[in-house]
């Protein structure tokens, strides 16, 4: 299946720390963005061919590093305070899966730290060899491009760092510098260009979205006998649902979207999707660009104002929820025009769990009795956000919902869940086929934990609340002997178990009304 070695699973629930090897993943970086993608992102594009650097690239790189160091004090702190204690060395899933020394978090940080010391510290300027300072050369830049795209920015290493050094921020800074010298990543920058031009990561235009939701309404009615609406671009609804575009496109994502719709239907809460904000994901975070994050986030504000909603609810997407929970009010606020009685924004699981607690939803848990579930804590939710009004809600609320709709649930080993969760291996802008080797090897720790509960507890399926995790697992789990349908959405489980009782009158869609006007 693969032209590289796939790690072997033991089924014991843990991974052996590998013997360190040098440069085994050197030169395994992703495709580089062509000038057109750079230009669309407002990054320097004055280079002729892919792989060329912009004129005066060294000065531009150092100017950008100085800008970031001055703008984000945390970045300079993280570059200054590492004492090489080694606590992080075996905490990275990519190091465990590849054994490459530069995939140890401290070594990956040092790729940038050595250059920072050379040009921005007194000791590095005058005594570089004494402090491990390095000149910025093309070879160093290529190492940055290679290894900073072998970091999913999951922040697991930060949990175990006694100083709290956030490798993700260092990776983001390195990628932003690379974007400014002609070494932008094709995958992320092409996707962001689609968001700018069309409105979502997959490049699905409005008519395609209308066709999709119309088809979903027909499918649900055929399946249940009840008309469940999937509103799109409707004004005056209470809730604007912002969900990853994968929810419109493929399994198991689309099954989760069906679950959202059924929940809104049964609670009687009016809602709408929007072609203006048809993407919850924000890849601006992956490339470290505040300006890009803000531009993408402003679509949510624009849609909320346009459709005159009272609340904003985000669907199942890990990094989207981190951006929404941690940054949205800064990036696109204030949201003083929304109903202040509700969280701004709110996660769909918070919404669903609240109604399960209130008894609004009638559930038949036996509809999921063909499954024994476990749950994958997505890293951006686990380590970059919260849910509910109590600490740890991001861990407990998803499990509460699963237990409310399923009879059979088992957690994976304790050192692989909650804030110690392992990344799926495809986050941080790495979910691209040109990085399949690092994706497969990076998934080893999670696959090992899943194998353990499969063998010892009879687990048949793993639920997740992140679009990237779902896409990654459907692609890489077969490399480890699982099947792609063993990954499910949490709201897919809700969809299976919910008993639909409400019959409502159905209004015409905005696009249908326009068609009628045209016919007249």
C-alpha positions as CSV (number, residue, x, y, z in Angstrom):
1,X,0.0,0.0,0.0
2,X,2.9,2.3,0.8
3,X,6.4,2.7,-0.6
4,X,7.7,3.5,2.9
5,X,7.8,1.6,6.1
6,X,4.5,1.8,8.1
7,X,5.0,1.5,11.9
8,X,3.9,-1.8,13.4
9,X,1.2,-1.7,16.2
10,X,1.6,-3.8,19.4
11,X,-1.9,-3.4,20.7
12,X,-0.5,-2.6,24.2
13,X,-1.7,1.0,24.1
14,X,1.6,2.7,24.2
15,X,4.5,3.3,21.7
16,X,8.1,2.6,22.3
17,X,10.3,5.7,22.1
18,X,12.4,5.1,19.0
19,X,16.2,5.3,18.7
20,X,17.1,8.7,17.3
21,X,18.1,8.9,13.6
22,X,19.4,11.9,11.7
23,X,17.6,13.5,8.7
24,X,15.5,10.4,7.8
25,X,12.6,12.8,6.8
26,X,14.8,15.4,5.2
27,X,13.4,16.6,1.9
28,X,9.9,15.3,2.6
29,X,8.2,18.7,2.6
30,X,5.0,19.6,0.8
31,X,4.6,21.2,-2.7
32,X,5.5,24.8,-2.8
33,X,2.9,27.4,-3.8
34,X,3.2,29.0,-7.3
35,X,3.4,32.8,-7.6
36,X,-0.4,33.0,-8.4
37,X,-1.3,31.5,-5.1
38,X,1.1,33.8,-3.3
39,X,-0.3,36.9,-5.0
40,X,-3.9,35.9,-4.1
41,X,-2.8,35.8,-0.5
42,X,-1.1,39.2,-0.7
43,X,2.3,37.5,-0.1
44,X,5.4,38.5,-2.1
45,X,5.1,36.8,-5.5
46,X,8.1,38.4,-7.3
47,X,9.7,35.1,-8.2
48,X,9.5,33.4,-11.6
49,X,9.2,29.7,-10.8
50,X,8.1,27.4,-8.0
51,X,11.0,26.9,-5.6
52,X,12.7,30.2,-6.4
53,X,13.2,32.7,-3.6
54,X,12.2,36.4,-3.9
55,X,14.9,39.0,-4.4
56,X,16.6,40.0,-1.2
57,X,15.0,37.0,0.5
58,X,17.4,37.0,3.5
59,X,16.7,40.6,4.4
60,X,12.9,40.0,3.9
61,X,13.1,36.9,6.1
62,X,14.9,38.7,8.9
63,X,12.6,41.8,8.6
64,X,9.6,39.5,9.0
65,X,11.2,37.7,12.0
66,X,11.8,41.1,13.6
67,X,8.2,42.1,12.9
68,X,6.9,38.9,14.5
69,X,9.2,39.1,17.5
70,X,8.0,42.7,18.1
71,X,4.4,41.9,17.5
72,X,4.1,38.7,19.6
73,X,6.0,39.0,22.8
74,X,5.3,35.3,23.5
75,X,7.3,34.3,20.5
76,X,10.5,36.0,21.8
77,X,9.9,34.5,25.2
78,X,9.6,31.0,23.7
79,X,12.8,31.5,21.7
80,X,14.7,32.7,24.8
81,X,13.7,30.4,27.6
82,X,14.3,26.8,26.5
83,X,16.8,25.1,28.8
84,X,17.0,21.8,26.8
85,X,15.5,19.8,29.6
86,X,14.3,17.1,27.2
87,X,10.7,16.8,28.6
88,X,9.2,17.3,25.1
89,X,11.5,15.0,23.1
90,X,9.3,11.9,23.1
91,X,5.9,13.7,23.2
92,X,5.6,14.4,19.4
93,X,3.7,11.9,17.4
94,X,5.9,12.7,14.3
95,X,9.1,11.9,16.2
96,X,7.6,8.7,17.6
97,X,6.5,7.7,14.0
98,X,9.6,8.8,12.2
99,X,12.5,8.8,14.7
100,X,13.9,11.8,12.9
101,X,15.9,13.9,15.5
102,X,14.6,17.2,14.0
103,X,11.0,16.1,14.8
104,X,11.7,16.3,18.5
105,X,9.9,19.5,19.4
106,X,13.0,21.1,21.0
107,X,15.1,20.3,17.8
108,X,12.4,21.6,15.5
109,X,12.2,24.8,17.6
110,X,16.0,25.2,17.4
111,X,15.9,25.5,13.6
112,X,14.4,28.9,14.1
113,X,15.9,29.6,17.5
114,X,19.5,29.3,16.2
115,X,18.8,31.9,13.5
116,X,17.1,34.2,16.0
117,X,20.1,34.0,18.3
118,X,22.5,34.8,15.4
119,X,20.8,38.1,14.4
120,X,18.8,39.2,17.5
121,X,20.9,38.5,20.5
122,X,24.2,40.0,21.7
123,X,25.9,36.6,22.2
124,X,24.8,35.3,18.9
125,X,26.1,38.3,17.0
126,X,29.5,38.2,18.5
127,X,30.0,34.7,19.8
128,X,27.7,32.5,17.6
129,X,29.5,29.2,18.1
130,X,29.3,29.5,21.9
131,X,25.5,29.8,21.9
132,X,24.6,27.6,18.9
133,X,23.7,30.5,16.6
134,X,23.5,29.8,12.9
135,X,23.6,32.0,9.8
136,X,20.4,32.1,7.7
137,X,21.2,30.3,4.4
138,X,19.2,28.6,1.7
139,X,19.9,25.2,3.2
140,X,18.6,26.4,6.6
141,X,15.5,27.8,4.9
142,X,14.9,24.5,3.2
143,X,15.1,22.7,6.6
144,X,12.5,25.2,7.9
145,X,10.2,24.4,5.1
146,X,10.7,20.7,5.5
147,X,10.4,20.3,9.2
148,X,7.9,23.1,10.1
149,X,5.6,21.2,7.7
150,X,6.1,18.1,9.9
151,X,4.5,19.8,12.8
152,X,0.7,19.8,13.1
153,X,0.7,22.6,15.7
154,X,-1.1,20.2,18.1
155,X,0.6,21.7,21.2
156,X,1.0,18.3,23.0
157,X,4.6,19.0,23.7
158,X,3.6,22.3,25.4
159,X,1.5,20.4,27.9
160,X,4.7,18.6,29.1
161,X,7.1,21.6,28.8
162,X,7.8,22.9,32.3
163,X,8.1,26.4,30.8
164,X,5.0,26.1,28.6
165,X,6.9,26.8,25.4
166,X,4.3,26.6,22.6
167,X,5.9,24.9,19.6
168,X,2.8,25.7,17.5
169,X,3.5,29.5,17.8
170,X,7.1,28.9,16.6
171,X,5.9,26.8,13.7
172,X,3.4,29.4,12.7
173,X,6.0,32.1,12.8
174,X,8.4,30.1,10.7
175,X,5.6,29.4,8.1
176,X,4.7,33.1,7.9
177,X,8.4,34.0,7.3
178,X,8.5,31.3,4.6
179,X,5.4,32.8,2.9
180,X,7.2,36.1,2.7
181,X,10.2,34.8,0.8
182,X,8.5,32.6,-1.8
183,X,8.3,29.3,0.1
184,X,4.5,29.3,0.8
185,X,2.8,25.9,1.0
186,X,0.6,25.1,-2.0
187,X,-2.0,23.2,0.0
188,X,-2.8,25.9,2.6
189,X,-2.4,28.9,0.3
190,X,-4.5,27.4,-2.5
191,X,-7.3,26.6,0.0
192,X,-7.3,30.1,1.4
193,X,-7.5,31.5,-2.1
194,X,-10.7,29.5,-2.6
195,X,-12.1,30.9,0.6
196,X,-11.3,34.4,-0.6
197,X,-12.8,33.8,-4.0
198,X,-15.7,31.4,-3.3
199,X,-16.3,31.2,0.4
200,X,-15.1,27.8,1.5
201,X,-12.1,25.4,1.5
202,X,-13.6,23.0,-1.1
203,X,-14.5,25.8,-3.6
204,X,-18.2,24.9,-3.5
205,X,-20.2,27.7,-5.1
206,X,-23.6,28.8,-3.9
207,X,-25.6,26.8,-6.4
208,X,-23.8,23.6,-5.5
209,X,-24.6,24.2,-1.8
210,X,-28.3,24.8,-2.6
211,X,-28.3,21.5,-4.6
212,X,-26.6,19.7,-1.7
213,X,-29.0,20.8,1.1
214,X,-32.0,20.2,-1.1
215,X,-30.8,16.7,-1.7
216,X,-30.3,16.2,2.0
217,X,-33.8,17.2,2.8
218,X,-35.1,14.6,0.3
219,X,-32.8,11.9,1.8
220,X,-33.9,12.6,5.3
221,X,-37.6,12.7,4.4
222,X,-37.2,9.4,2.5
223,X,-35.5,7.9,5.5
224,X,-37.7,9.2,8.3
225,X,-41.0,10.3,6.7
226,X,-40.5,13.7,8.2
227,X,-39.5,16.9,6.4
228,X,-36.4,18.2,8.1
229,X,-35.2,21.5,6.7
230,X,-31.6,22.5,5.8
231,X,-32.0,26.3,5.5
232,X,-29.5,28.2,3.5
233,X,-29.3,32.1,3.2
234,X,-32.5,32.6,5.1
235,X,-32.9,35.9,7.0
236,X,-34.3,36.2,10.5
237,X,-33.4,32.8,11.9
238,X,-32.2,32.5,15.5
239,X,-29.0,30.6,14.7
240,X,-26.3,31.0,12.1
241,X,-24.6,27.6,11.8
242,X,-21.0,27.9,10.6
243,X,-19.7,24.4,9.8
244,X,-16.7,23.0,7.8
245,X,-17.4,22.7,4.1
246,X,-16.5,19.0,4.4
247,X,-19.9,18.6,6.1
248,X,-21.5,19.3,2.7
249,X,-19.4,16.9,0.8
250,X,-18.4,13.5,2.2
251,X,-18.9,10.8,4.8
252,X,-18.8,10.8,7.8
253,X,-18.9,14.6,7.8
254,X,-22.3,14.9,6.0
255,X,-23.9,12.5,8.5
256,X,-22.9,15.0,11.2
257,X,-24.6,17.8,9.3
258,X,-27.8,15.6,9.1
259,X,-27.5,15.3,12.9
260,X,-27.3,19.0,13.4
261,X,-30.4,19.5,11.3
262,X,-32.4,16.9,13.2
263,X,-31.4,18.6,16.5
264,X,-32.5,22.0,15.4
265,X,-35.7,20.5,14.0
266,X,-36.7,18.8,17.2
267,X,-35.8,21.8,19.4
268,X,-37.8,24.1,17.2
269,X,-34.9,26.6,17.0
270,X,-34.8,28.3,13.6
271,X,-31.4,28.3,11.9
272,X,-29.7,28.9,8.7
273,X,-26.5,28.1,6.8
274,X,-24.9,30.9,4.7
275,X,-23.1,31.0,1.4
276,X,-21.2,34.0,2.8
277,X,-19.7,31.9,5.6
278,X,-19.9,28.4,4.2
279,X,-16.6,27.4,5.9
280,X,-15.9,27.2,9.6
281,X,-12.2,26.3,9.0
282,X,-9.6,29.0,9.1
283,X,-6.3,28.0,7.6
284,X,-4.9,31.4,8.4
285,X,-4.0,30.0,11.8
286,X,-1.9,27.2,10.2
287,X,0.2,29.7,8.2
288,X,0.5,32.0,11.2
289,X,-1.0,35.0,9.5
290,X,-3.1,37.2,11.7
291,X,-4.3,39.3,8.7
292,X,-5.5,36.2,6.9
293,X,-7.2,34.8,10.1
294,X,-9.0,38.1,10.4
295,X,-10.1,38.3,6.8
296,X,-11.5,34.8,6.9
297,X,-13.2,35.4,10.3
298,X,-14.9,38.6,9.1
299,X,-17.1,36.5,6.8
300,X,-18.8,35.1,9.9
301,X,-19.6,38.6,11.1
302,X,-20.8,39.6,7.7
303,X,-23.1,36.6,7.5
304,X,-24.5,37.1,11.0
305,X,-25.3,40.7,10.2
306,X,-26.7,40.0,6.7
307,X,-29.1,37.2,7.9
308,X,-30.1,39.1,11.1
309,X,-29.4,36.1,13.4
310,X,-29.3,36.2,17.2
311,X,-26.7,33.4,17.8
312,X,-23.7,31.9,16.1
313,X,-23.1,28.1,16.5
314,X,-20.1,26.3,15.1
315,X,-20.2,22.7,13.8
316,X,-17.7,19.9,14.4
317,X,-14.3,21.2,13.4
318,X,-11.3,21.3,15.7
319,X,-9.2,24.2,14.6
320,X,-12.3,26.2,13.6
321,X,-13.5,25.9,17.2
322,X,-10.1,27.0,18.5
323,X,-10.2,30.1,16.3
324,X,-13.8,30.8,17.2
325,X,-13.4,30.2,21.0
326,X,-10.0,31.9,21.5
327,X,-9.9,34.6,18.8
328,X,-13.2,35.3,17.1
329,X,-14.2,38.2,19.3
330,X,-10.8,39.8,18.7
331,X,-10.7,39.1,15.0
332,X,-14.2,40.0,14.1
333,X,-16.0,41.5,17.2
334,X,-17.6,43.0,18.9
335,X,-20.7,40.9,18.5
336,X,-22.9,43.2,20.5
337,X,-25.7,42.8,18.0
338,X,-26.2,39.1,19.0
339,X,-28.3,37.8,21.9
340,X,-26.0,38.2,24.9
341,X,-27.8,35.5,26.9
342,X,-25.9,32.8,24.9
343,X,-22.2,32.1,24.5
344,X,-20.7,34.0,21.6
345,X,-19.9,31.8,19.8
346,X,-21.4,28.4,20.8
347,X,-20.3,24.9,19.9
348,X,-23.0,22.6,18.4
349,X,-22.2,20.1,21.2
350,X,-22.9,22.7,23.8
351,X,-26.2,23.3,22.1
352,X,-27.1,19.6,21.8
353,X,-26.0,18.7,25.3
354,X,-28.1,21.6,26.8
355,X,-31.2,20.2,25.1
356,X,-30.4,16.6,26.1
357,X,-30.2,17.8,29.7
358,X,-33.5,19.7,29.3
359,X,-35.2,16.6,27.9
360,X,-36.1,18.4,24.7
361,X,-34.7,15.5,22.6
362,X,-36.2,12.0,22.7
363,X,-33.5,9.4,22.2
364,X,-33.4,5.7,21.4
365,X,-29.9,4.6,22.3
366,X,-30.4,1.1,20.9
367,X,-30.1,2.6,17.4
368,X,-26.4,2.7,18.1
369,X,-26.1,-0.8,19.7
370,X,-24.3,-2.1,16.6
371,X,-21.3,0.0,17.8
372,X,-18.9,0.1,20.7
373,X,-17.6,3.6,20.7
374,X,-14.4,5.4,21.8
375,X,-13.7,9.1,21.4
376,X,-10.7,10.9,19.9
377,X,-10.0,14.3,21.6
378,X,-9.1,16.6,18.7
379,X,-6.0,18.6,19.7
380,X,-7.2,22.1,18.9
381,X,-10.4,21.5,21.0
382,X,-8.5,19.7,23.8
383,X,-5.6,22.1,24.2
384,X,-6.8,25.4,22.6
385,X,-10.4,25.9,23.7
386,X,-13.2,25.0,26.2
387,X,-16.8,24.1,26.2
388,X,-19.5,24.9,28.7
389,X,-19.1,26.8,31.9
390,X,-16.7,24.6,33.7
391,X,-13.0,23.7,33.2
392,X,-12.6,20.5,31.2
393,X,-15.9,20.9,29.4
394,X,-14.2,20.3,26.1
395,X,-13.5,16.8,27.3
396,X,-16.7,16.0,29.2
397,X,-19.4,17.4,27.0
398,X,-18.6,15.3,23.9
399,X,-18.5,12.2,26.1
400,X,-21.8,13.2,27.8
401,X,-23.4,13.5,24.4
402,X,-22.0,10.1,23.2
403,X,-23.2,8.4,26.4
404,X,-26.6,10.0,26.0
405,X,-27.1,8.5,22.6
406,X,-25.1,5.2,22.9
407,X,-25.1,2.3,25.3
408,X,-21.5,1.2,24.6
409,X,-18.6,3.6,25.2
410,X,-15.0,3.0,26.3
411,X,-12.2,5.5,26.6
412,X,-8.7,4.9,25.2
413,X,-5.8,4.8,27.7
414,X,-5.6,7.8,30.0
415,X,-2.3,9.1,28.7
416,X,-3.7,9.4,25.2
417,X,-6.8,11.4,25.8
418,X,-7.9,14.7,27.3
419,X,-5.1,17.3,27.3
420,X,-2.6,14.5,26.6
421,X,-4.4,13.4,23.5
422,X,-2.3,12.5,20.4
423,X,-3.0,14.4,17.2
424,X,-4.6,12.5,14.3
425,X,-1.4,13.2,12.3
426,X,-3.0,15.4,9.6
427,X,-3.7,18.7,11.3
428,X,-1.9,22.0,11.0
429,X,-2.2,22.2,7.2
430,X,-0.7,18.7,6.6
431,X,-3.9,17.1,5.2
432,X,-2.5,16.8,1.7
433,X,-1.5,13.7,-0.4
434,X,2.0,15.1,-0.9
435,X,2.6,14.5,2.8
436,X,1.2,11.0,3.1
437,X,4.3,9.5,4.6
438,X,4.4,11.9,7.6
439,X,0.6,11.6,7.9
440,X,0.7,7.8,8.2
441,X,3.7,7.8,10.5
442,X,2.2,10.6,12.6
443,X,-1.0,8.6,13.2
444,X,0.9,5.7,14.9
445,X,0.3,6.8,18.5
446,X,-3.5,7.3,18.0
447,X,-3.7,4.0,16.0
448,X,-1.9,2.2,18.8
449,X,-4.3,3.5,21.4
450,X,-7.3,2.6,19.2
451,X,-5.8,-0.9,18.6
452,X,-5.6,-1.4,22.4
453,X,-9.3,-0.7,23.0
454,X,-10.3,-2.6,19.9
455,X,-8.4,-5.7,21.2
456,X,-9.2,-5.5,24.9
457,X,-12.7,-3.8,24.9
458,X,-14.3,-4.7,21.6
459,X,-14.4,-1.1,20.3
460,X,-15.7,-1.0,16.8
461,X,-15.8,2.7,16.0
462,X,-14.0,5.9,17.0
463,X,-16.0,9.2,17.1
464,X,-14.4,12.6,16.5
465,X,-15.6,16.3,16.3
466,X,-13.0,17.6,13.8
467,X,-13.3,17.6,10.1
468,X,-9.6,17.2,9.6
469,X,-9.4,14.3,12.0
470,X,-12.3,12.5,10.2
471,X,-10.6,13.0,6.8
472,X,-7.2,12.0,8.1
473,X,-8.5,8.8,9.8
474,X,-10.5,7.6,6.9
475,X,-7.3,7.8,4.8
476,X,-4.7,6.5,7.2
477,X,-6.5,4.0,9.5
478,X,-6.5,1.3,6.7
479,X,-2.7,1.4,6.8
480,X,-3.0,0.1,10.3
481,X,-5.5,-2.6,9.6
482,X,-8.7,-0.7,10.4
483,X,-11.4,0.2,7.9
484,X,-12.3,3.8,6.8
485,X,-15.8,3.5,8.1
486,X,-14.7,3.0,11.7
487,X,-14.5,6.8,12.1
488,X,-17.8,8.6,12.8
489,X,-19.1,12.0,13.6
490,X,-20.5,12.5,17.1
491,X,-23.7,14.1,15.6
492,X,-23.9,11.1,13.3
493,X,-24.5,9.1,16.5
494,X,-27.1,11.7,17.6
495,X,-28.7,11.4,14.2
496,X,-29.0,7.7,14.5
497,X,-30.6,7.8,18.0
498,X,-32.9,10.9,17.8
499,X,-36.6,10.2,17.5
500,X,-38.2,12.8,15.3
501,X,-41.7,13.9,16.4
502,X,-42.2,17.4,15.3
503,X,-44.2,18.0,12.0
504,X,-43.7,21.6,10.8
505,X,-44.9,23.5,7.8
506,X,-42.3,23.9,5.1
507,X,-41.5,27.3,3.6
508,X,-40.0,27.8,0.2
509,X,-36.3,28.3,-0.1
510,X,-35.0,31.7,-1.3
511,X,-33.7,30.1,-4.5
512,X,-37.0,28.3,-5.0
513,X,-38.8,31.6,-4.7
514,X,-36.5,33.2,-7.3
515,X,-37.3,30.3,-9.6
516,X,-41.0,30.9,-9.2
517,X,-40.6,34.6,-9.9
518,X,-38.6,33.7,-13.0
519,X,-41.4,31.4,-14.2
520,X,-44.0,34.1,-13.6
